[in-house]
Amino acid sequence: MKIEIKLSGVFRIDRFAREVRDYPDGTRVQDVVNDLALPEQLLGIVVINDHHATVEHRLQDGDCLMLLPLLGGG
């Protein structure tokens, strides 16, 4: 199945901003995070098709997955 992945902030460093990738049926957001070697401690927000989701969400063909890091400040 094809999943559009959008990365934001520090997740783009040495990666991409937007890409379509193939994953097997039953793939969860966590599987994509692992595949991209994203630092889990920085993962802030998961959005699928413009709706908040969790890393346990199972993706469907054609989904648009956006991964945003935690925001720092102070």
N, C-alpha and C positions, 0 to 999 in steps of 0.2 A: 504494500500500500504506500501511497505517496503522502508525505507530511511536509508542509511548508513550515520551516523553522525560522523564527526571527529572534536574533540576539540583541541585547541592549547593553550599554555601558561597558564595563570591564570584560564582559563575556565575549566581546568582539575582538579583543586583543589576540592576534595570531589566529583568528578564526574568520568569521564572515558576519555580515549584517543580516542577510536573508538568503536562504537556500532551500531547495526542495530535495528531500532525501527519501530513499526507499527503506521501509521497515516491514518486518513480518507482522501478520495479524496477531493481535493480542499484546502489541507493544504498549508499555506504560510510559508515562512522562519520565519516570525514574530511569528507565532503560535508555532514553535519549540523553538524559543528563550524564549517565555513565558513559555512553558512546562518545559524547563530546568532551569527556574529561573535565566537566565544569566543577569548580570547587563548591561542594554542597553547602558549606558554611556561608557562602555568599549568596545562595539562591534566595531571593526575596519573594517574588511574585510569579505565579504560573497563570497564563491566560490561554484559553483554548477557544477559538472562534468568538473572541470578544467577551468571554465569561471566565471568571476566576475558577481555578481548578487546583487539584493537589497533585503531588508527584505519583500518587497511586492511580490516577485517572488512566483508563485504557483509551488509546487513540483510535480514531476511525480514518479510513481512507479519505483524503481531501482535507483533513483538519489543518488549521493554522495554529501552530504552537508558538507562543511568545514567552521567552524566559528573561526575566528582569532581575538584576542583582539588588541586594539590600542597598539602601541609600545611606551614605554616611553624612555626618554633619555635626554641628554642635556649637 
